[in-house]
Amino acid sequence: MPNFGVKKNWLKKSWIAHHQSGMVRYGGAALAVWVALSLSTFAPVLNRHAFALCLAAVLFTARFAGFGPAIFCSLLSAACLDLFVFHFTAFGMMQEVGFERLAAFLAISTFAGSMARQRTLAETRADRSTREMVAIVEYSGDAIFSTDPEGVITSWNRAAENLFGYTPEEAVGMPGMRLVPPERVEEAARNRKIFDEGGNINPYRTERLRNDGTRVPVLLSVSSLRDGRGRVVGASAIARDILAEKQSEEAVRRSEKLATAGRLAASIAHEINNPLEAVVNLLYLAREDSANAAQYLTMAEQEVGRVAQLAQQTLGFVRDTNSVGPINTAIMMEEILQLYSRKIEARQVCVVRRFRQVGKITGYAGEMRQLFANLVVNAVEAMSKQGSLHVRIAPAHDWREAREGIRVTVADNGTGIPSADLARIFEPFYTTKKETGTGLGLWVSKGIVRKHGGSIRVRSRVEGRGRGTVFSIFLPYRSEVSQAA
């Protein structure tokens, strides 16, 4: 019962408020007619334009009170014009001309009132949409700002203030280039060229500067702003903070790198065991045959050097290096094949090397070792005994972006990858090795390739002639190695 009483009181108040609002709107319509008629009595000139004054009253009513009050205003205006202005009667004595004029007035006022109301509704909807868009931009979690054709910032939302550290008062009027790190000026220039041509820049990972000089990795997209004639009048940029995402991905990559190093442990143990056995034998011979001791010790030193080399290569997988340097891909691939030689020999896999003369690329050596190791291990494990592993390194050209580089191809004649799995092999945690796979190797490999400005493709067949899988990687000679990838 208490709830019913509250609801009843609410309905009563709503009814009263609705009817009070209706009384105000229709009373306003009557007031508009009275004002129009009052103005028509001030001077003969205004009296001759009584129709226009009443039509203005109808438009005013439609604009501010609604279509219903506008119709009421039209009818009331027609009656007042009939009785007070033209002094016609409404009981069959109206002249035919007067009737036509009043009918025309009713038709025109109704149509004009409808148009005025439609315009009011359209403006209300546009104003509401504008407010909604402003609210969306202002309270968006992404930094959104706009610039004029000269690159000067013209708007700045709250997320941009939180991300970059500039208040709206500081940011508006500031050159947008102040957010660009010095080494990425060329990138910004390329973006500006695309923008000047009226194009849009799809989201990509980059870095920008905060107010305090620190760098923040962002996912940046830029769209051109146009006026009603299609002319570019500015640009709108959206920057998303991906620092947490990058840190999570980096943690996963480190885990996968350690997992790769762990899978190497068995192979390296075998590789180290052979030279250690040789060292023990050579030391024994040197002790027993003093005449040839120097020769035996030299050979033992060579074997110890081999052990040191294996240890150094192993550290290359797990050491967190931040330095970018030149990489000889042929030598690095040969080292990977040597590290996995025990695994390759155990499966009786025939390795076919086709290394052509290529230049050095620039990148992170540890990550490139991890990339090549993932491809080689996947290829070997996909084959049964007496399979064939083809490794090819050759010069290449990226026609899409007009870049020179190298093409690294790793092909096997193993079981192949079904088409349903092929579309998902680069997704994180997706694996076709149900018991031994982590689902991170190829995802990390693709990230490494992208970080070095390259591309990776795969094709595979599961039956028939040409069965197997081919991974093809393009790595450019000159590329700005991304730290935000």
WOTANOR-V428812 format. One record per helix or strand. SS is the DSSP state (H for helix, E for strand). FROM is the first residue (numbers start at 0). LEN is the number of residues. If there is no record, write none. Layout:
BEGIN
((SS	FROM	LEN) (SS	FROM	LEN))
END
This chain:
BEGIN
((H	1	39) (H	43	4) (H	49	15) (H	66	19) (H	95	43) (E	142	5) (E	151	5) (H	157	7) (H	167	4) (E	174	1) (H	175	4) (H	181	15) (E	200	9) (E	214	12) (E	231	10) (H	242	46) (H	289	29) (E	324	3) (H	328	11) (H	340	6) (E	349	6) (E	360	3) (H	364	17) (E	387	11) (E	402	10) (H	418	4) (H	440	11) (E	454	7) (E	467	9))
END
